[in-house]
Amino acid sequence: MTTVGFRPPAYPYDRLAPLAAVAAAAEGGVVDLSVGTPADPPPAAVVEALARSGAERGYPPSVGTVELRSAAAGWMARRLGVRVPDSTVAACVGSKELVAGLPQWLHLRRPDRDTVLYPAISYPTYAMGALLAGLRAVAVPLDERSRLDLTAVGAEDVDRALCLWSNSPGNPAGGLDDLDAVGAWGADHGVPVLSDECYVELTWDGPRRSILRTGTAGRLAVHSVSKRSNLAGLRVGFYAGDPELVTYLSEVRKHAGFMVPGPAQHAAAVALEDDAHVEAQAARYRRRLERLAGILAEAYGVEVALPGGGLYLWVPAPGGDAWAFAERLATEAGCLVSPGEFYGPAGVDHVRVAVVQPDDRIELVARRLGVV
Ligand SMILES: Cc1ncc(COP(=O)(O)O)c(C=O)c1O
C-alpha cells in the first residue's frame, strides 16, 4: 500500500546506533550521555509505595487521584511559592504525551489558530506535537543566553498562534526564560503560554521560577516526577494553571482514555511529599556538570559554560561540526552524546551531554581522555 500522508521521521536517538556501536567497543563499554534518562535510584519509600497502594483493581481517575492532585499542589506551594487550588491540577502519563498531544486538543477548541510557537533550540516534542496535529511549528529564536526572543516573532505568526511553548530550565541549552515577561507577552497577544518546567528543581542560577508565579489566566505549567525523583519509568506528570484550560483538557483526556495507573499515582504522591532526595540528586548533577565541563575543556580545548539549570551541558563542537565531535567522543572516550541538530537546525554546531551516568563512569571517560 502506498501512503501519501504522514511518515514518522527517524527517532533522533535511534540515529545514534552506529556511534553507540563504536563507543561500546571501548574497554569498559559505552558511557551513554545521550538520552536524559536517570541512572540513579529513586527513593526506596516510593518503590515500596507502589506495592501498597491497593489501587490495582479499579480504573484510576484520569484527572488524577485526590491524593496526587493535593500532593502536586502542595509541592508547588512549597517548592515554587505558587498556590493553586487542587482542582486546577491534573495528571498526565509523564509529561511527554501531554506535550505531544496539547496542540491537537487546543486546536479542536480554537480551529481558527494553526501555529505552535516553540523555542528554536529545544526538546523535539514541541515541534512534533504540532506536526502530529497537522499544524505549523514556528521556531522562536533564542538570545545569547538561550532565552526566548519574542521580539523576533512575526505579526502573522502571532495572529495565527494557538500556543507558545517555553521550557525553563531549558533542554538542551540550559537557559532560564524570564517567565513573567513570557506570561505577559502571552496575555498581551491572547496566546496561551505552555511552560514546561520539568527541570525546575535543577535551577542553578537564582531562585526556581514558574509561569504561575504572576497569575494563571492563559497559562499552563507542566511538571513531571521523572527527573526530580529518578522516576522516568513510573510515567507520572501533571499540569496546572488556568482553571478553564485544565478542566477542558482533563475532560478531553478522560474521553480519550488517558490514565496514570493507580499504583503509580500513589507512588508519585509519596515522591512529591519528599524533597531531601531531590536535594541529594541535584547535588549529584551539579557535581557531574562541573566535572564533565572540566574534562571536555581540558581534553578538547572547548569552552563549556555551565547551564542556568537542568542536567545537560551544551557544548560548542570544535570547528562547528557536531557529528564529527560526537564521533570523536565515541572513538576516543567511548562516550555517546547527542548532536545538536536533534534539537533543531539552530543547534547544529553543538553537542548535548547529559550528566546521567554515575561518577565512576564519568571518571572512566576522564581516564580514556588522559585527564586526571
Ligand atoms: C524538556 C522536557 N520536557 C518533557 C520531557 C518528558 O519527560 P517525562 O515524559 O518523563 O515527564 C523531557 C524529557 O527528557 C524533557 O527534556
The ligand as an SDF file (V2000), in Angstrom:
LIG
                    3D

 16 16  0  0  0  0  0  0  0  0999 V2000
   12.0490   19.4600   28.3200 C   0  0  0  0  0  0  0  0  0  0  0  0
   11.4200   18.1420   28.5510 C   0  0  0  0  0  0  0  0  0  0  0  0
   10.0970   18.0730   28.7080 N   0  0  0  0  0  0  0  0  0  0  0  0
    9.4820   16.8980   28.9300 C   0  0  0  0  0  0  0  0  0  0  0  0
   10.1900   15.7240   28.9960 C   0  0  0  0  0  0  0  0  0  0  0  0
    9.4400   14.4390   29.1980 C   0  0  0  0  0  0  0  0  0  0  0  0
    9.6340   13.8690   30.4230 O   0  0  0  0  0  0  0  0  0  0  0  0
    8.5860   12.8290   31.0210 P   0  0  0  0  0  0  0  0  0  0  0  0
    7.6790   12.4010   29.8930 O   0  0  0  0  0  0  0  0  0  0  0  0
    9.3900   11.7050   31.5190 O   0  0  0  0  0  0  0  0  0  0  0  0
    7.8220   13.5660   32.0680 O   0  0  0  0  0  0  0  0  0  0  0  0
   11.5770   15.7450   28.8440 C   0  0  0  0  0  0  0  0  0  0  0  0
   12.3510   14.5030   28.8980 C   0  0  0  0  0  0  0  0  0  0  0  0
   13.5100   14.4520   28.6600 O   0  0  0  0  0  0  0  0  0  0  0  0
   12.2110   16.9940   28.6200 C   0  0  0  0  0  0  0  0  0  0  0  0
   13.5370   17.0890   28.4680 O   0  0  0  0  0  0  0  0  0  0  0  0
  1  2  1  0
  2  3  1  0
  2 15  2  0
  3  4  2  0
  4  5  1  0
  5  6  1  0
  5 12  2  0
  6  7  1  0
  7  8  1  0
  8  9  2  0
  8 10  1  0
  8 11  1  0
 12 13  1  0
 12 15  1  0
 13 14  2  0
 15 16  1  0
M  END
$$$$
